[in-house]
Amino acid sequence: MATIPADAADLLPVTAPQPAQEQPDHLTFSFAPYFWAAGINGDTGVFGLPEVHIDENFGDILKDLDFGFMGAGEARYGKFSVVTDLIYTRITTDSATPRGVLADSVDLKQETFTGFLGAGYTILGNEDSHLDAVGGAKLWWTETTISFSGGPLGGRSARDDATWVDGLAGFKGVYSITPQFYLTGWGMIGAGGADLDWDVMAGLGYKFKQSISAVAGYRALGVNYSNGSLTNDIVEHGPILGLVVHF
């Protein structure tokens, strides 16, 4: 299994046009729980072991997913905005060991959290259609625990974890096609603890009413991180669906 969430993260993935404002500098908020059906491919390694190539679709990952949460938020005041995106996943898998000499089976539990916090400024457009320049920091935390059952190694376990922060910058925008339909997306890239960290998304939104809309699109992100014990050079990509609530 990879040491990156089956879903993971960054800017507000389901940005939508804000409700019409009575005042130019009126403070507004939005919250967006979302679901990202992402597969993963690339190279990964834990406990200092040689890297292995992975190529898992979302169905492969879903069967081992114990719990996951994905949600984003945004606050806007005039041309200024603050955005956040949080992702947490816990995956557990087990399998029998070859020949069962050292252990009968091995259990793998992987937890991953990513949190992005950034600030934006509108460089083009208005409240309904705008392009924002955004910059911020993204925190990564991942922990992998391997446990053995039966045989000489029965009852033993080992843990490998890593925490790092990357700085990211880029653009995100919204374009109203009609009063109900709009396009939304972003592109971000950066580095820090990782050698490379990037995230892109494009989607189509529909406003049921001024305070509620839905977005469907496609998202991809990649990260290249290594600390000598844990290595991740992976890309996650897949369809994304979110609900945006404004208040």
RAZIGI-V792191 format. One record per backbone hydrogen bond with DSSP energy under -1.0 kcal/mol. CO is the residue of the C=O (numbers start at 1). NH is the residue of the N-H. E is the energy in kcal/mol with one decimal. If there is no record, write none. Layout:
BEGIN
{{CO/NH/E} {CO/NH/E}}
END
This chain:
BEGIN
{{28/76/-2.5} {29/247/-2.4} {30/74/-2.2} {31/245/-2.6} {32/72/-1.6} {33/243/-2.1} {35/241/-2.6} {36/38/-1.6} {39/237/-1.7} {40/56/-2.9} {41/235/-2.6} {42/54/-3.0} {43/233/-2.7} {44/52/-2.9} {45/231/-2.9} {46/49/-2.0} {52/44/-2.4} {54/42/-2.1} {56/40/-2.9} {57/61/-1.5} {58/62/-2.9} {59/63/-1.3} {61/64/-1.4} {62/65/-1.1} {64/92/-2.4} {67/90/-2.4} {69/88/-2.5} {70/34/-1.7} {71/86/-3.0} {72/32/-3.1} {73/84/-2.3} {74/30/-2.1} {75/82/-2.4} {76/28/-2.4} {77/80/-2.0} {79/122/-2.2} {80/77/-2.9} {81/120/-2.7} {82/75/-2.4} {83/118/-2.7} {84/73/-2.1} {85/116/-2.7} {86/71/-2.2} {87/114/-2.3} {88/69/-2.6} {89/112/-2.2} {90/66/-2.8} {90/67/-1.4} {91/110/-3.1} {93/108/-3.4} {95/106/-2.5} {102/153/-2.9} {104/97/-1.4} {105/149/-2.4} {106/95/-1.8} {107/147/-2.6} {108/93/-2.5} {109/145/-2.9} {110/91/-2.9} {111/143/-2.6} {112/89/-2.1} {113/141/-2.3} {114/87/-2.4} {115/139/-3.0} {116/85/-1.7} {117/137/-2.2} {118/83/-2.3} {119/135/-2.1} {120/81/-1.9} {121/133/-2.5} {124/131/-2.7} {129/126/-2.7} {130/174/-2.3} {131/123/-2.4} {131/124/-1.3} {132/172/-2.0} {133/121/-1.9} {134/170/-2.6} {135/119/-2.5} {136/168/-2.6} {137/117/-2.3} {138/166/-2.5} {139/115/-2.1} {140/164/-2.0} {141/113/-3.0} {142/162/-2.2} {143/111/-2.6} {144/160/-2.7} {145/109/-2.7} {146/158/-2.2} {147/107/-3.0} {148/155/-2.4} {149/104/-2.1} {149/105/-1.7} {151/154/-1.6} {153/156/-2.1} {156/148/-2.7} {158/146/-2.6} {160/144/-3.1} {162/142/-2.3} {164/140/-3.1} {165/193/-2.0} {166/138/-3.1} {167/191/-1.3} {168/136/-2.5} {169/189/-2.0} {170/134/-2.7} {171/187/-2.5} {172/132/-3.3} {173/185/-1.7} {174/130/-1.7} {175/183/-3.0} {180/207/-2.4} {181/177/-1.9} {181/178/-2.1} {182/205/-3.5} {183/175/-2.7} {184/203/-2.9} {185/173/-2.6} {186/201/-2.1} {187/171/-2.0} {188/199/-2.4} {189/169/-2.0} {190/197/-2.2} {191/167/-2.6} {194/192/-2.4} {196/224/-2.3} {197/190/-2.2} {198/222/-1.9} {199/188/-2.7} {200/220/-2.5} {201/186/-2.0} {202/218/-2.4} {203/184/-2.2} {204/216/-2.3} {205/182/-1.9} {206/214/-2.4} {211/246/-2.9} {212/208/-1.4} {212/209/-1.8} {213/244/-3.4} {214/206/-2.5} {215/242/-2.5} {216/204/-2.9} {217/240/-2.3} {218/202/-1.9} {219/238/-2.1} {220/200/-2.9} {221/236/-3.0} {222/198/-2.4} {223/234/-1.8} {224/195/-2.5} {225/232/-3.5} {229/48/-2.8} {230/227/-2.0} {231/45/-2.3} {232/225/-3.5} {233/43/-2.4} {234/223/-1.9} {235/41/-2.1} {236/221/-2.6} {237/39/-2.6} {238/219/-2.5} {239/37/-2.1} {240/217/-2.5} {241/35/-3.0} {242/215/-2.4} {244/213/-2.1} {245/31/-2.3}}
END
